[in-house]
Amino acid sequence: MKNVTKILFIGLAVLGIAMPVFAEKIVVEGSTTVLPIAQKAAEVYMQKDPGADISVRGGGSSVGIASIIDGSCDIADSSRPIKDTELEKAAANGRDIKAHVVAMDGIAVVLHPSNPISAMTKSQVKDSFTGKVSNWSQVGGRNEKIVAISRDTSSGTFEAFMELVLDKQKVRPDAIMQASNQAVATTVARTPNAIGYVGLGFLSDAIKAVTIDGVMPSKETVLTGTYKIGRPLFMYTNGAPKGLAKEFLDFVKGAEGQALADELGYVGLK
């Protein structure tokens, strides 16, 4: 096949016909938190390099990490650090997983805009999601049942929230589990008594972020560390990235990629 391709190229060159450019393709998969960064960066990068083919899809951090371990993607997006058990599985598969921090993010606790509450403590949020309190009147609100909206267990945002807010306690059994940040935001926007949590890039006028222990989630408070529910966002590769994967990661981590992350509501590193 290589010889046929070589003969084709020689023939085209003799005839003065431009040789075809074959696109290099990579697959980026995983976290729905990191997804908007990956999508926008891929869009801009491919405009600059029409020979690049970057396929981006979500699924959750655990899905992305599983895919990089089994070799079905080139870059795994994750909103949490890779686990020791995942590194062990990767090593057993002959994979050498490398982490690349691509931005910072804050996890905002959000309510329906009609909810009069605008400030909560981290303890109140924890109690609302674990079921210790079940009525808004118990945390200074109306006499209405709290409807907890959570990410599902494949989500890196779920695991970060469990670690940073819930102290690894279980989410209440009647919580409504959602597969993406956008699904949480949409459900909270449609549910007057809901409480949920999303990355900064998913905040909008349709939902209301509350202060946690007196601090509003924002780029500035995440960057300074005054907002305590912040975390790094990752892209993982098998070994040191090469070819298009390296070029794309360099773009994401460079000044233009970080500016895109800022525009999308995340906290750029530059």
C-alpha positions in Angstrom: 0.0 0.0 0.0 2.9 2.3 0.8 4.4 1.7 -2.6 1.1 2.4 -4.3 0.9 5.7 -2.4 4.4 6.6 -3.3 3.8 5.9 -7.0 0.6 8.0 -6.8 2.5 11.0 -5.3 5.3 10.7 -7.9 2.7 10.6 -10.7 0.9 13.6 -9.4 4.1 15.5 -9.0 5.1 14.8 -12.6 1.7 16.0 -13.8 2.0 19.2 -11.7 -1.0 18.3 -9.5 -0.9 19.2 -5.8 -0.6 16.1 -3.6 -3.5 15.4 -1.3 -3.0 16.2 2.4 -4.1 13.4 4.8 -5.4 14.8 8.1 -4.0 13.6 11.3 -6.7 12.6 13.7 -7.0 12.5 17.5 -9.8 11.7 19.9 -10.4 13.7 23.1 -12.9 12.2 25.5 -14.0 12.6 29.1 -15.1 15.2 31.6 -18.1 17.3 30.8 -16.5 20.1 32.9 -13.5 20.2 30.6 -15.6 19.5 27.5 -16.3 23.2 26.6 -12.5 24.0 26.8 -11.7 21.0 24.6 -14.4 21.8 22.1 -13.6 25.5 21.7 -9.8 24.9 21.6 -10.3 22.2 19.0 -12.6 24.4 16.9 -10.0 27.3 16.9 -7.1 25.0 16.4 -8.6 23.3 13.3 -9.4 26.7 11.8 -5.7 27.4 12.1 -4.7 23.9 10.8 -7.2 22.5 8.3 -5.1 19.3 8.2 -5.9 18.5 11.8 -9.0 16.4 12.7 -9.8 16.6 16.4 -12.9 14.7 17.6 -14.1 15.8 21.1 -16.7 14.0 23.2 -17.9 13.9 26.8 -19.0 11.0 29.0 -17.4 11.9 32.3 -14.0 11.9 33.8 -14.0 8.2 34.6 -15.1 7.4 31.0 -12.2 9.5 29.6 -9.6 7.9 31.9 -10.9 4.4 31.1 -10.6 5.2 27.4 -7.0 6.5 27.7 -6.1 3.3 29.6 -7.6 1.0 27.0 -6.3 3.0 24.1 -9.6 4.2 22.6 -8.8 7.9 22.9 -5.6 10.0 22.6 -6.4 12.6 25.3 -8.6 12.1 28.3 -10.3 15.1 29.9 -10.8 14.9 33.7 -11.9 17.2 36.4 -10.2 15.1 39.1 -6.8 13.5 39.6 -6.4 10.0 38.3 -6.8 7.3 41.0 -4.1 4.9 42.2 -6.3 2.0 41.1 -6.5 3.5 37.6 -2.8 4.0 37.4 -2.3 0.4 38.4 -4.7 -0.8 35.7 -2.9 1.5 33.2 0.5 0.0 34.1 -1.0 -3.5 33.7 -2.0 -2.5 30.2 1.4 -1.2 29.4 0.2 2.4 29.5 2.2 5.3 31.1 -0.3 8.0 31.9 0.9 11.6 32.1 -1.1 14.5 33.6 -1.4 18.0 32.1 -3.1 20.7 34.1 -5.1 22.9 31.5 -7.1 25.3 33.8 -8.5 25.8 37.2 -12.2 25.7 38.1 -14.5 26.3 41.0 -17.6 24.2 41.9 -20.5 26.6 42.4 -23.5 25.6 44.5 -26.5 26.8 42.6 -30.2 27.3 43.4 -33.3 28.3 41.4 -33.4 32.1 41.0 -36.7 32.3 43.0 -35.1 30.8 46.1 -34.6 33.7 48.6 -31.4 32.1 50.0 -28.2 33.7 48.7 -25.6 32.5 51.3 -24.9 29.1 52.7 -22.1 27.5 54.8 -20.3 24.5 53.6 -21.8 22.6 56.5 -25.3 23.5 55.3 -24.6 22.4 51.8 -23.2 19.1 53.1 -26.3 18.5 55.2 -28.6 19.3 52.3 -26.9 16.8 50.1 -26.5 14.0 52.6 -30.0 14.3 53.9 -29.3 15.6 57.4 -31.6 18.5 56.6 -34.5 18.1 54.1 -36.4 21.3 54.3 -35.3 24.8 53.2 -36.6 26.2 56.5 -33.8 24.3 58.3 -31.2 26.5 56.6 -33.1 29.8 56.7 -35.4 29.4 53.7 -39.1 28.7 53.0 -41.0 25.7 54.3 -40.3 23.7 51.2 -38.6 20.3 50.6 -35.0 20.5 49.4 -34.6 18.8 46.0 -30.9 17.7 45.6 -29.5 17.6 42.1 -26.2 15.8 41.9 -23.7 14.5 39.2 -23.5 10.8 38.7 -20.7 8.7 40.1 -18.7 8.6 36.8 -18.2 12.3 37.1 -15.0 13.9 38.3 -17.1 16.9 39.6 -19.0 14.4 41.7 -15.8 13.0 43.2 -14.4 16.5 43.8 -17.6 17.6 45.5 -17.6 14.4 47.6 -14.1 15.2 48.7 -14.3 18.9 49.2 -17.8 19.3 50.6 -19.4 16.1 51.7 -16.3 14.7 53.5 -16.8 11.5 51.5 -20.3 10.9 52.9 -23.0 9.4 50.6 -25.4 11.6 48.7 -28.9 11.3 49.9 -30.8 8.4 48.2 -33.5 10.6 46.8 -31.0 12.9 45.0 -31.6 13.3 41.3 -28.4 12.2 39.5 -27.4 13.8 36.2 -24.8 12.9 33.6 -23.4 16.4 32.9 -22.9 19.9 34.3 -25.4 21.2 31.7 -28.0 18.7 32.8 -27.6 19.8 36.4 -27.9 23.4 35.5 -31.0 22.8 33.3 -32.7 20.7 36.1 -32.0 23.4 38.8 -33.3 26.1 36.4 -36.6 24.2 36.1 -37.0 23.1 39.7 -37.9 25.9 42.2 -36.7 24.1 45.3 -33.5 22.5 43.8 -29.9 22.7 45.0 -27.1 21.6 42.6 -23.5 22.2 41.8 -21.7 23.0 38.5 -18.4 24.2 37.2 -17.9 28.0 36.8 -18.3 27.7 33.0 -21.9 26.6 33.4 -23.1 29.5 35.5 -25.9 31.6 33.8 -28.8 33.9 34.6 -31.1 30.8 34.7 -29.5 29.6 38.0 -28.3 31.4 41.1 -24.9 30.8 42.7 -24.7 31.3 46.4 -21.8 32.4 48.6 -20.2 29.6 50.6 -18.9 30.7 54.0 -19.2 34.3 52.8 -17.3 33.8 49.5 -18.8 33.9 46.0 -17.3 31.5 43.4 -15.4 33.4 40.8 -12.2 33.4 38.8 -10.6 35.7 41.3 -11.7 33.8 44.5 -10.6 30.4 43.0 -7.2 31.8 41.9 -6.5 33.3 45.3 -7.8 30.2 47.1 -10.4 32.2 49.2 -13.1 30.1 47.6 -12.5 26.6 49.0 -14.3 24.5 46.5 -11.8 24.8 43.7 -9.8 22.2 41.7 -7.4 21.8 38.8 -8.7 20.5 35.4 -6.6 17.9 33.6 -5.9 16.3 30.2 -4.2 12.9 30.3 -2.1 11.3 27.7 -0.3 7.9 27.3 3.3 8.9 27.8 4.7 12.2 26.5 2.3 13.5 23.8 3.5 13.4 20.2 2.3 14.7 16.9 -1.1 16.4 16.8 -1.8 15.5 20.4 1.3 17.4 21.5 0.6 20.3 19.3 -3.0 20.5 20.5 -2.0 20.3 24.2 0.6 23.0 23.6 -2.1 25.2 22.1 -4.5 24.5 25.0 -1.8 25.3 27.6 -0.5 28.3 25.7 -1.6 31.9 25.9 -4.4 31.6 23.3 -5.8 28.4 24.8 -5.8 29.9 28.3 -7.5 33.0 27.0 -10.2 30.8 25.6 -10.6 29.0 29.0 -11.0 32.5 30.6 -13.6 33.5 28.0 -15.6 30.3 28.8 -15.7 31.2 32.5 -12.8 29.0 33.8 -9.6 30.2 35.4 -6.8 30.3 33.0 -3.2 29.5 34.1 -1.7 32.5 32.2 
